[in-house]
């Protein structure tokens, strides 16, 4: 089987997994369900992925690659940019990646724990590119040193892990918040990402 056909089959499986994830919880999705959504059937999935977690990890990898395209465009299509403009562009690039924000906050440990090393390494390569592009943007637009760009990047990326659970508040959670009389500020993902970036970049000129 040629590489092109292998890649097409993988994409079909990953896309089927993504569609299911938009309707079902991670724990309720399995290889059988994914197999029912594709043309080649359940048993063929094992030619490409060993576990459902590997499929999800490939989905995260694909999401990072899409985000990297946005970061590459921000880096290369702007000679200069204000702090406010940069924050807006990064924020807008991320609010399109709701699947990414959900997966990295809710299921990352399970995905890595139940995937082969080579699958994890492929995901890490896409993540590594995100780190590189963010740091390149920071150095280019704010004229800061590499170590400062690295510190900002490794403050911002872990911050993203908290976006989905904080902004995706169910009615049951709201009821519990009210019963506990908890002072809780509700933000959209866009508001929270923007606010986080403003704080993290606060000392940058």
N, C-alpha and C positions, 0 to 999 in steps of 0.2 A: 504494500500500500504506500502510495507516494506521500511526501510530507504535506502537500497541499490538502489532500483528502483527510489526512490525520488531523491537521489544524482545523478543518471545517467541522469534523466530527466533534472535536473538543469544544469548539465554539458553540455548537448546537447543544451539547450537554450542559455547558456553563450557562447558556442563556435560558435553558429549561429550568435550571436550578434557581436562577434569579427570578424568573416569573413565579415560581412556587413560593419563594421567600417574600414576595410582595403580598402574599395571601396567608401564608402559614408561618408558624414559629419554627425556628431552627430545629428544635427537638422533634417536631412532627414530620420533618422531611427525611426521606430515606431513598436509597438507590432504586427501589421498586417504583416509587412515585415519580422520580426523575425519569426512569426508563419509559414510563407511560406517556411522557411528553415528547419523546424523540422518535425519529424514524427508524433507528437501528435496533431498538429494543434494549431491555435491561442488561442482559448478559454481555452485550457488546461494550457497555460502560467500563467493565473491568479490564478491557484492553487499553484503557487510557487513564483510569483513576482506580485506586485500590479501595477508597472509602468515600463516603459523602463529604467528609471534612476536607479531603483533597480537592473535591469539586468546588467547595466553598472557598478554599484557599486560592484556587485558580481564579475565582470570581473577584476576590480581593486584589489579586495581582492585576487583573484586567482593569479594575477601578483605579488603581494607582497609575497604570500606564495611561489611562485617559486623563487623569489629573496632570500627569507629567506633560502631556501635550499642551494643556493650558499654561502650565508653568513655563514651558519652553517658549510659548508665544508671548507671554508677559516679558520674559527676559530679552527676546530678540526683536520684538516689534515696538519697543519703547527705548528711545535714547536716554530719556530721563523721565522721572515720575515723582510726584509729591508723595509724602507719607500717606496722606488721605487717599490719593489715587491708588497707591499700592495696596492699602488695606481693602479698598473696595474691590479691586481686581482679585485678590486672593480670596476674599469672602465669597464673591460671586462664583469663583471657580469651585468652591467647596460645597455650596448649597445645591449644586447640581449632582453631588456625589452622596446622596442620602444613604444609598446602599453601603457605601464604604464606611460612612460614619457609624451606621448601625452595626456592621460586622466587627469593626475594630473595637467597639465598646462592649459588645455582648458576647462574642463567640471566638475571639482570637486565640485564647488558650486552648480550647478544644480543637480548633482547626490544626494548630501546630502539633499538639500532642498526638493526634491521630493521622498524621501525614508522614510520608517518607522524607528523608533529608533532602533529596533532590527537588521535591515539590516545594519545600520550605525555602530552599536556596533560590529557586526561581522567583518566588514572591519577594524574598529579601533583595534581589537585584532590582526589582521595580521600585521597592521602598528606598533603596540606596540612591536611585536616580532622583527621587523626590527630594531627598536630603541635599544632594548636589545642586539641583536646580534652585531650591529655596536659598541656599547659601550664596549661590552665584547672583541671584536677584538682590539679596541684601548687600553684598559687596559692591555691586554695580550701582545701585540706586542710592545708597546711603554712604558710600565711601568709607566703609568700616573694614576692620581687619578680619581675617579668616576666623580667628579664635572667637571674636565677638559674634560673628555670623553663626558660628557653630553653636554657641551658647543660646542665642535667640531661637535657632531652629529646634534645638533639643529641649527648649521650654515650650515651644508652640506645639510640636507634634504630640507629646503626651497630653497636653491640654485638649486636643481634639478628641481624645478617647472619652471625655466626659460630656461631649456635646449632645449626643443622641439620648442618653438616659435622662439628662436634665431637661431637655426641651420636649421630649415625647411623654407627656404626663397624661395618664389615662383618667377616666372619670373616677375609678376606684381610688387611684392615688390622690386625686383632688379631694375626695370625701375624707380620706385618712388625714390629709394635710389640715383640713378644716377641723376635724375632730381633735387633732393634736394641738390646735391653735398655733400652728407653726407659721412664722412670718416667712413667706416664700415668694420670691419675685419670679414671675413667669416670663420667659424670653423665647423668642423664636430662634431657630438655629442661626439665622442671619444676624440677628441682634447680638447673640452670645459670641459668635466667632469674631464679629467686628469689635466688640467690647474687649475681648481677650487680646486681639492684635493691638488695639490701642494701648492697653496696659503694658504688654510685652515690649512694644516698640517705643514706649514712653520716653526713654532717654536718648533715642536715636534722632539725629537732626534731619 
